[in-house]
Amino acid sequence: MARGCGSGIRRLLALGLGLAIALACGLFAEIPVPRIRQKVIDSLGNTPDFTCSETIESTERLGRAATVTLPAIRVTAGVINGKELYVLPANEDDRSRLRQVMAVFAKGGTGSFALYSRAVFLTTDASFYGMVNESKDGISLSRTGFAMPQDGSTYALNVGGERVRLGYTGLIWMEPATFEMVRLALRADDPPAGSDIKSVSQSFVFGHTGFPPHTVLMPVSMEFDLQERSGDQRLLTAHFSDCRQYVSKRGDQFVEAAPGPPIELAASPAAEVLAPAVAAGARQEGPFLPAKLELQTKLSEAIDERTTAQGTRLSFTVTRDVQQKGNVIVPKGAAIQGLVTRIIRQVFAISQGVKAYYLVGIRLDTVTAGSGQFQLMANLESVAGAGRMAMTNSIYFVPYSSDPDRWGTWDSWRAVLVVPKPDRGESFLGVVGESLRLPGHFVMYWKTVEPPH
């Protein structure tokens, strides 16, 4: 975590983000980074595709001319399938104003929700610098600074028709007792000389929004400031309200914020993705297997971090007949299909040094036996030879299982290893090791659970 510590501190101070030198790297151990990340991961994991009513106000100053306030626009915007989308207004004047707003976002390479900032919490690439308590207007908050290096960033500018990746720095204000985020400020590193942009910064204020049965953190206001080398400045402010889960409707027309070739997290070899589970691949229609069936399976192919990613399809072979009341429900040799819902990587320090730790999210979808196919929902209960495997020099465990010894010798590290809540039908396999390598024919034991109503 100390990677780039000195340069990160210098960037924070140079950018005027208000961190004192006393908040340097020596205080990093005092920052509860796992708890901060866990709060955001839980909130994102409970946030469905959504839309909000967004009121956008904008001002611009061209060169030395006076600042001009442009007419406000009220639009419907949200995040759907991982993209920031805006509903096209019916009124042509509103469409024209929305196109102007989109042009500003496209120039700065971001949108109202700055989705690239999720990498601060969903990867371990960002470095955090010190924590202080401050009080303003009678409200006490904790504050920490961070720096996202260029090689871990997913933020990019369009320079000469090409997407150029930039790092960024920022500050996070939190409730001291809960570590829930209250405010987030971001500022991009200096753009390259070929860009006409001088600086890009963005800030958010957060509040609670209900998506039953959960309450999550969502932006309630946003400010985006784009300054150009020519002296032009464009400032956008937005207020969000009436946020609700998105339900697809026929005829919806959207425009994407800042469209362009995305820079994926996976493009960086150092990316350590802690993203919430994806819903990749809709379940096929068909009957579900009943609950409480025990499935003994083996992987049909290896899981390898060099080739396996979020959304990768997996196949398993049932290695023992599954019976219920004397009848074979699933025969030996039946094929099970599933997928990787997410891969999480963390690092943590112990007396022997720094260890790497992975969580592999897995979801089973269907089982095929002969000409018949069933859907299934199952929980991973254990793995064969749990503990250290000589062939990979890794330690395996199942954090969510009915087995009380599922953590084995790593039980004392429960408070250190961040384990998000699984989605329905999702299971986690924990791996402590320098790399993620699950050999083919790796044996896993599952138990089917009640299907969704």
N, C-alpha and C positions, 0 to 999 in steps of 0.2 A: 504493500500500500504506500510505501515511502517513495515509489518510483516517481521521478520528476518532481520531488518535493521542493527543492530550491527554486527551480524555474517556475513552478506553479505559484509559489508564494510571491515571486517577483511580478508575475503577471497579475495576480490579484491586487497587489499594491499599486502597480502602474495603471491599472484600470480604474482606480479610485473607488474600489468597492468597500473601503473602510475597515479592512482588517489590520490590526496592529501587528507589529513584528512579533510580539509576545505570543501570537496564535500560530507559531511556527510548528514544524513537524514534531517536535518533542512532545506536544500535547495530544497527538493523534490518538494515543491509547485511551484518552478520556472521552472520546467521541463514541457514542453507542451506535456505530454505523449499522450493525445488523438489525437493531430495533427500528432505526429510521427506515431502512430498506423494507423491513417486514411490513411496516404500516402502509407503505405505498404499494407493495406487492399485493397485500390483502385487498386494498381498495381497488386496484386495477382488476384483480381477479374477480371482484364482485360487481364490476361495472359492465353492463351489457352494451351492445351497440346502442347509441343514443342520439337524439337531436335536442337542441335547445333553441329558444328564441334569443337571437343575438342582435343587440343594437350597437351599431358601429358608427362612431364619430371620427372625423378625420380633419386634420389641419395640415397645411403645407406652406413652406416658405421657399420661394424660388430665387436663389442668389441673394441679392440685397433687398429684394422687394419685401413688402410687409407680409406678415403671416395671414393666411386666408383660411377661414373656417368653412368647410364644405358641408352640404346638407347631409344630415344623418340618414342612415339606412337601417331598416329592420328586416332581418332575414332569418331563415331557419337553417341552422348549421349543426354539425355533429361529427362523430367518429363512427364509421361503419366499415366493417371488415378491415380495420387497421388504417383506414384512410380518412383524412379530414375532407368532408364534403359539404357543399352548400346547395340548398334547394333553389332552383332558378325562380326568381319572382315572376309573377304574371305581368306586372307593369313594366313596360319597356324602359321608363326612366330609372326604375329601381334596378333593372338588369344592367343598365349602363353604369350606374354607381357601383354595383357589385363587381363589374369587370374592372373598374378603376382600383377597387380595393384588392382584387386578385392580382392585379399587375404589381402593386406594391409588395404583396406577399411573395410573388414569384421572383421579384428582384432581390428580395432578402432571403429567399430560399426557405421560407417557413410559412406558418399559418396561425390562426387564432389560438390553437391549442399547443403549438410548438411540440409536435409529437417526438421530435428528435431528443427532447430533454428527458424522455423516459429512460434513456440509456444511463443517466446518472444513477438511477435506482435499480435498473434491471440488468446492469452489468457490474463488474468489479473494476472497470477501467478508470473511473474517476478517483482522484485523491481528495481526501477531506482534511481541512486544516483548522484545528482548534474549535472550541466552543465557549461562548460567553453568554451571560445573561444580561439583558437590557430591559429597561422599562421606558415606555412612552405612552403618554396620555392615560396613565394609570394601568396599563396593560403590560404584564411581564412576559417576555418571550426569551427563548434560547436561540442563538444564532450560530451557524457554522458556515464556513466557506468551502468551496470545492473547485477543482480544475479538471476538465475533461481534455485529455491530450488528443492531438490530431489523429493518431493511429487508432484510437478507440471511438472517435466521434462518428455520428451519422449525420451531422449537420454539414450542408454544402451550399456553396454559392455558384451561380451560373457565370462563368468567366469566359468570354469569347466562345460561347456555345458549348463549353465543357463544364461538368460538375467538379468543383474543387472543394475538397474536404477541409474544414477548419475545426480547430479545437475551440473551447469556450470555457469561461469561468463564471462563477456566480455565488450567490448567498442564499441560504435557506433559513427562514424563521419558523420556529416550532413552539407548540405548547410544551412548557418544561416538564409537566407531569406525564403527558401521553405521547410526546414526540410526534404528534400529528402536525403536518405541514400547514402553516398559516399563510406564508408568502414565499414566493420564489422569484429571484432575479437572475437573469442570464445576460452575458455579453460575449459576443464572438471575438475570437482573436483577430488581430489585424488582418484584413483581407489582402490578397496578393497585389503587387503593383499594377497588374493588368486589369484590375477591377476599378470601376468608377465609384465604388462604395467606400466610404471612410469608416463607418462603424454601424453595427447592428446590435440593438439591445431589446430585451423583452422582459416584462415582469407580470406576475399573476398574484391575485388575492384569492384564497380558497375558502370554501364553506361546505356544509354538509348538504347532500342531495339524497333523497330516498328513492331507491329502486327495490321495492319490496321483494324479499324480506330483508334486504340489506340497506344500510346507509353508508354512502361513500363520500370521499372528498372530491369536489369538482371546482374548477375555477368559477368565481362569481364576477370577476372583472379582469381585464387584460390591458396592457399598454405596450405598443410596439413602436420603436423609434428607429428610423432609417435615415442616416446622414450620408451625403455624397461628397466627393472631393470637390465638386463644383461649388459647394455651399448650399445646395438644395437640401431641405429636410422635410420628411413626411412622418407625421405622428398619427397613429391609429389607436383609439381606445375602444374597448368593447365591454359590454355588460351582458351577462348571461342570465336567463330566467326560464322557468317552465321547462326544465330538462326532463325528458321522459324516454323510456325504452323505445327504440325504433322498431316498428313493425312494417315490413315491406308492403308497399301498396302499388298496384298496377298503375303505370303512367308517371311515377316519380321521375323527375329529371334533376340531375345533380351536376355541379361543376366541382372539380377537385382543386383544393388549395395548392398553389405552387406546384403544378404538375411538372414532371420531368423525370429523367432516369434516376430511380432511387439508389441510395447507397445503403445496402443492407448491412445489418450487424454482422452477418456471416462473411462479409467481404474482408473483414479484418481477422487475421489468424489469432490475434490476442483477445478477440471478443469473448466475453464470458456471460452468456445470456441467462438472465433470470426472469424471462418474460412469462406472463400468465399464460395458461393453457390455450391452445388454439382449438377451434371446433372444426378442424380440417376433416373433410370427408363426411358427408351426411350418412347416418345409419340407414341401411337398406330396410325396406319393408319386410315384415315377416314375424312369426311368433318368437317370443323370448324364451330362453331356457328358464326353468323354475329356479328359485333361490336355494341356497345351501348345498349346491352340488360342488364337490371337490374335484378340481381339475389339475392333473399333473401334466405339465407341458415342457417342451424344450424348444429353444429358439431354432429356427431353420437357417438363420444367417447371423453373422456377428453384428453387434452394435459397436461402432467405432467412431469416435469423435471426428475423425478425418473424413468420413463419408456419411455419417448419420446426422440428421438435423431435425429441427422441429418440423413435424408434418411427414417425416419418413414413414412409409408403410412397413409393417412388421408381419411376419408369419410365424406360427408356432405349430408344433405337432403334438397331439394328445398321446401320451405314452402309456396310458392305462385305461381300461374300460371304466366309464362312469355309469354307475347304476343307481336306480331309485326303485325301491320296493321290488327288488329282484329283476327289474327290467333294465337292459342296457339303453341308456339315454344317449350317451355319446361314446362311440366305439373307439378303441385304440387305433391310432393312425389318422383320426379326423384332423382336418386342417382348420386352424383358427387364424383369423385376420385381425390386425389391430394397427395402431400407429403410435409414434412418439409425439406426445402432446407438448413437451418442452424439455429442454436440457438446461440445467442450472449449474453453474460452477462458482465456487467460492474458494477463498484461501483463508487459513487461520493459523495462528502461531501456537506452538506447544514447546515444551522444554527441549525437544529434539530438533526444533526448527520449524519451518513453515510447511504446512500440508495443504494439498489440494483436495477438494471435496466436490463431488458431483451428485446431483439428483436427476434421475431420468424419469420423466413422466410417461406412463404407458396406459393406453386404453385398448381394451379388447372390444371388437365390434361384432364379428360373425363367426360361426363355426359351421363347416361344411362336412357332411358325412354322406358319402354316396351321392345321390341326387337331391338330398335334403339340405336345407340351409336354415339356421336359426340365428337370431340376434342373441347377444348375451351382454350382461353387465356383471363384472366380477371385480373383486378386490384381491390384490397380491398379498398373500399371507406369509410366504417365506420362500427362500431359495435354497437349493441343494448346496451343502458345504458352506453355509453362511459363515463368514469370517474370512480369513486370509486364504487366497487361492495362489498356489505357487506359480502357476503358469502366467499369471498376470501381475503378481505381487501387489494385489489390491485387496481391500477389505470390503465386503458387501453386507448390507443390512436393509431391512424394510421398516421405515419409520412409522407407517400406519398399518398396523396388523393386529390380529387377535393374539399374537404370540407375545407374552410379557417380556421375553428375552430378545426381542427383535433388534435392540440396539447393541446387544452384546457388550464388549469391552468399551464401547463408545458411549455408554449411558450417561456418563458425567459430562458429555459435551452437548447434551440436548439444548442447553441455553445458548450455546455458541453457534451451532449449525442451524442456519435459517431454513426452516421447512414450511413452505406456504401450505395453506389448506387446499387439498385436492378438489378439483371439480367432480361432480357426480360421474361415476364410472371411471375416474382416473386414479391410478396408483403410482406411488413413487418407489424407485429402487435407489438406495444410497450406495455410493461408491467412494471410498477414501483411497486415493492413489494419485500418482503423478500424471496419469492419463486415463482416459475413459476407453476401456477395451473389455467388452463382454464377448467371450468366444462363442462361436456357433455351438449349438447343442447345450447351451447354458440352461439349467433346469430351474423352473419356477413353479410354485404351487399357488393356485388361485381358488377362491370360493365365490360362487355366483351370489349376487344380491338381488333384492327385489327390483324388478324393472320399473321404469317411470310409468306413472298412470297415464 
